[in-house]
Amino acid sequence: MTEQLGHYNLLEQVGNGGLGPAFRARDTVAGRTVLVKNATERVGPDSATRARFLKDAHAAATVSHPNVAMLFEVGDTPDQLFLVFEFVSGETLDQAYQGALDVRRALDLGIQLAEALGAAHAQGVLHLDVRPANIMVTIRGHAKLLDTGLSRWTTGILAPARGESGPSPGDRAAGDRAAEQRRGESADHRSDLFSLGVVLFEILTGRVPGDGALSNPGSGPSRAASMRPGAVNAAVPDELDAIVERALAGRVEDRYQSAVPLAAELRSVAAILAVRSGDREPPSLVPRRRVQAKRGRFSRWFRLSS
């Protein structure tokens, strides 16, 4: 197919997500490949809804970070409403790995994602849907957050920002979201950090935090144990266990209050592990060619540490 949307040649449809159909496209002005999402039907004709969408989209476009898929343009014409994103080649995190990752590699991804969230939060933009399906792993092994700041439109049911009324708690059961989101209450940047904690737990263990602990905001020995990836993967050091446990605290007051100290502590653990291993450089995230299919989906993408 070759169709035109503004000065973008739509080359092929590559998806149909919450914002509407997504196309790999050619920007005939900038001369680059982009991802165009046509949100015309998703937003609809209501002027108030359209204005709210445009406000969120323009805010999302202010976020610039190497680990965020950048929103280049908000297309707003009488007949069309579309978003033009950086085109990211690779796979989503849940497609790119199977089982637990090497601890240092998981740490590197966690640092990238924490810094990406920090950049978004500094612009007043929340993600509110951080999960493996919304994280791309590029062909060079780097993480990219997708649809940052647009979760209310990609899902339609997420807990809103502080001061707004939320959806019914039963609209969607999502174990990667904080308890306040699942209850339909106000969410803030600490809700994003909780979800990042879930992602860290998953890539460190190959599992989600279990035993009903995510739906229980309380405390106690059983909940604490289920929040520690080291209880599942003995290779996870105590220092990293403590970071993930704090990120997954049920009460927002007990979590990290900013992505900045979370990223800093992850970097500190990475440095400690490098010293312990006698290697001052982190393990490479540059992928191999896909020639090892029999070793699992993750091994097709990344070098396993020796």
N, C-alpha and C positions, 0 to 999 in steps of 0.2 A: 504494500500500500504506500502511496505517497499523497498525502493531503496537506493542506496549508492551514495553519492557525497563527494569525499574525504573520511575523516574519520567520516562523518555524515550520520546516518541512517535517511532517510526521512520517517516520519511516516504518515503524512497526509497533503494534500494541504489545507491551511487555507485562501488563498486569491490569487488574481491575479491583482496586482496594477501596478503602472507606471514603476517599476523596473523589472517587470516580475512575474512569479508564486512564491508564498511564501509558505513555508512548515514548519510545526512543525517538529523538528528533534531532534535526540539524538546525542550529541557529545560523541563519544565512547572513546575519550582520556580524556577529562575533566569530563566526567560522568554527564553532565547536559543537560537540555532541552534548545534548542535554536530555533531561527527563521532563516531559510535560504531562501534568495531571489536569484533566479537564473536570473542574468542579461545578460546572454549570447546573447539572441536574441535582447534585448533592446539596447545594445551597438553596436552589429554588428561586422563585421570583419575588419572594417577600423582601421588601426593601430593608426592613429592620434586621432580618437575618443576614442579608447580604452585607450590610454595614458592619455587623459584628464579625463576620468572616473576614472582611477586608482589614479590620482592625487587628485581628489575630495574625493574619498573614503578613501584614506590614511589620508587626512586632517580630515575628519569626525571621523576617528577612534581615533584621539587625544583627543576628547572631552569626559571627564569623569565627570559625575555629577549624583547625585541620581535621578534627575528629567529629565534625558535624557536616552532614550533607547540606550544602549551602542552598538557600532559596535565592535565586538570582532575580526573579521578576514575578510580580503579581499582575497578571493580565486581566484587565477590567474593561470590557466593551459592552455596548447595549445587549449584545446577543450571547456573549461568551464570558466565562469566568474561569481562568486557568492559572496554574502555578508552574513556574519553570525552575527546576532544581538542577544542581550538579548531578551528572550521570555517574553513578558509582558501579564499577565492574567488580563482581565478586559474588559472594553468597551471604545470606543472613547467618547470624551466629548459630542459630539452631540447626541450620543446614551444614555449616562448615565444620562442626565438631561432633564427636560421638564419645560420650564418656568423659571422665575427668581429664583435664589438660595438665601438662607440666606446670608445677606451681609457679615458677618464674615467668612462664609465658602467660599464665592467667593473671599474674600480677601486672604485667605490662599492659594487657588489655584493660584491666581495672583502672590503672593510672590514666590511660587515654580517656576512658569514659568519664572518670571523675573530673578530669580537667575540662572535658566537653560540657558537662553539666555546669561546672563552675562558670564557664563563659556564657552559657545561656542564662543562668541565674543572675549574673552581673548585669544583664540587659533586662531583667525583670521577666524573663520568659521561662515558663515551666514546661517540662516534657509531659509528665504524668502518664506515660505509657512505656516506661523503660523495660524492655524485655528482649530476649534473644531474637525474636522475629522482627524487631525494630532496630536491630544493630546489623549493619553490613560489615563483613570482613572483606577488605579489598584483596586484589590479587597480590599485593605486596604484604598482606597480613595485618593491615591497620584497621582499627575500628572506626566506623562512621555511624553516628546516631541519625536515624531517619525521622522525618516529619516532626522535628522539634517545634514545640509550641502550637501544634495543630491537632492534638489528641482529641479535643472535643468534637472535631469534624471527622477524624478518621474512625472514631468509635461511636460517638454520639451519646455515650453513657457514662463518661468519666466524671468523677467528683470534680467540681469546679474549683476555681481559685477562692481564696479566703473572702468571705463576705457575700458569696453567692449561694443560692440554694442548690442542692445536689439531687441526683437521680435516686430512684429507689434502690436500696442496697441489693435487691435481688436481680437487678437488671443484668448483671454479669458476674459470675463467680470467677475471680482472677486471683490466683495465689501469688502473683508477682507484684501485687499492689498492697500498699499499707492498709492497716485496719481501718483508718479513718476514711480512706477512699472506698473501701468495700462497704462501709456503713453509710455511704452517701453524704459524708460530712465534708467540710472545707479541707482542702489540701494545700500544701505549700512546698517549698523546695526540699524540705525534709522528707516529704513523701517520695520524691525522686531518689533521694539517697537511700531510702529503704529498698526501693526497687532495684537499685544498683547492688545493694547487699544481696538480694535474691540472686541476681545474675552472677555475682562473685561465688556464691555458694554453689550454684549450678555448674559453673565451669571448673570449680575446684573438686567437685565430688561426682559430677554426672547425675546428680539428683536435685530435687527441690527440697527445701527445709520441710521436714515432715512432722508427723504425730499431732497434726492439728495446731501446731504452734503459731502459724501465721494468722490464724483466725482468733487467737487468744492473745489480747494485748497485755495480759498480766505478766507475772514473773514467777520465778521458782526454779528449782533444780531441773525438772523435766523440760521446761521450755528452754532454759539456758543450754542444756545439752543438745537439744535439737537445732539450735542456732549456730553450733560450732562445726564448721566443715571438718576439723580435725577428728571429730568423732566418727566420721565416715572414711576420711582419707588420712592415714597416719603421716603422710608426707607433708601435710600442712603444718607449718610451725606455729607455736603458741602465739607469737606476735601477730600473725595474720588471723588466727582464730579470734583474738580479742577485737580486731578491727571489724570483722564480719559480724560478730555478735553485737557490737555496738551499733552498726548500721541497721541491724535487724531488730533493734529495740522496739517493743510494742508502743511505748509512750514516746511521743515526739520529743519531749524534753530530754530523754535519755539518749537520743541519737546524736550523730554529728549535726551541728547546727549550720554547717557550711560545707560545700564540696572542697574548699581549699585545704582544711586540715585533714580531710579524708585522703585526698590525693597525696599530701605531704607524708602522711603515715604509711601509705602504700609504698611510696618511694623509699622511705626509710627501711622498710622490711626488704625491699628489693636490694638495697645496698648491703644490708646485713647478710642476705643469702649469697650475694656475689662474693663477699669476703669469706664466708664459710666454705664456698666452693673453690676459692682461689681464683675466681674469674671476675675481672673487673667490668666485663661487658655483659649485658643481658643476652639471653639466648635469642638467636635471630628469629624474626617473624617473616623473613622473606620466604615465600612458598616454593615448593618444588613443583615441577610439572606433575600433572595428574597421572602418575604411572604406578601408584601403589594402591589401587582400588581394593585389593584383598585385605589390606591392613586397616580398613575402616575409613569412613568419610573424612575424619579429621586429618589422617595421615596423607590424604591427597593434597592437602593445602599447606601444611606446615612441616618443617623439619622437626623430628623428635629429638630431644636433647640426648646427648651421649652420656 
